[in-house]
Amino acid sequence: MRRILPPIPDLPQHLPQNVTATPEQLLSSHENQITQSPPESLLGCLASGRWTSQEVTLAFLRRAGLAQKLVNCVTELLPEKALSRATELDRYMANFHKPVGPLHGLPISVKEHIGMEGLACNAGYVAWANNIPTVDAFILKILWDAGCVFFVRTTQPQTLVVLASKPWTIDPSLVPIPWRNDTRQPQEYDDLDLKIAVMWSDDVVTPHPSVRRALEMMVEQLKTMHEVDVVDWRPYDHKRAWEIIVRSERSHSYLQRRCFAKCEQAGLYYVDGGKDTKDLLAATQEPWRPLSEFIITDNPHVKDRTRAEIQELIESMEEYRLEYAGSELLCLS
């Protein structure tokens, strides 16, 4: 963070429990205006030349630095990489009087497990601390070509399940649907309102009061829009979905007995018995976090499975997906 100039402000000696407003108090009015702008407004200001990519990137770097000081959410700030990219974009705008792409100058934060060329990618494992990708993840290449600026890498938990996003030219399992520039709806839908379904709980985990309050605030605002129809979404047997993915049960836990006592399915998450995860942690004697132990070592249903067992689990998953799709009308009130 010392590489960011002007320096990131020091924090007050006494902080409130809710620090979401603290950056606004410590940054300049211009930095707040930039970092609090919605993406579409930010892109408009960048495309018009009102703001340079340099000033936008620096504002986001300073806000990210404050976020790290406040809540420890950053694995790596990228000031040199980000400001070099911003300089390149500003030079392009000056020479050609147009953005380099639809995301010209947009600052993007990247989860640490998404590989960036030349930067360590550990996905939450100490054993992978020296894992250095030689190329960028494909999703980053797409965003880069669109003109964005990668300015910070953010944290993730131990034993993270890594996901990737690739177009059909790279991943043959994807359906080759070309990008459609015409987003107009068919004529028969022109008079219909936008319907938004809200799921207040999945009947497995009850949201915290703060999450519930945020949903209520959102619904209250949506209901003021005449073209929006807000309905409740009733979950269809979500406990069963969790059971198919990973069964976890401790005899001394009331919550787990309540959720999983009748579970007959076993886990799709760790069909190798958690061997890869265990080996990675053992390689550096990295201590197990409680949630990692809960989901793997304390779970009697995590075991090395045969191909037939895996196929049976996949069939259970597909059966559930079909049932869920068929229950869609029942889920909407």
Disulfide bonds with the S-S distance in Angstrom:
none
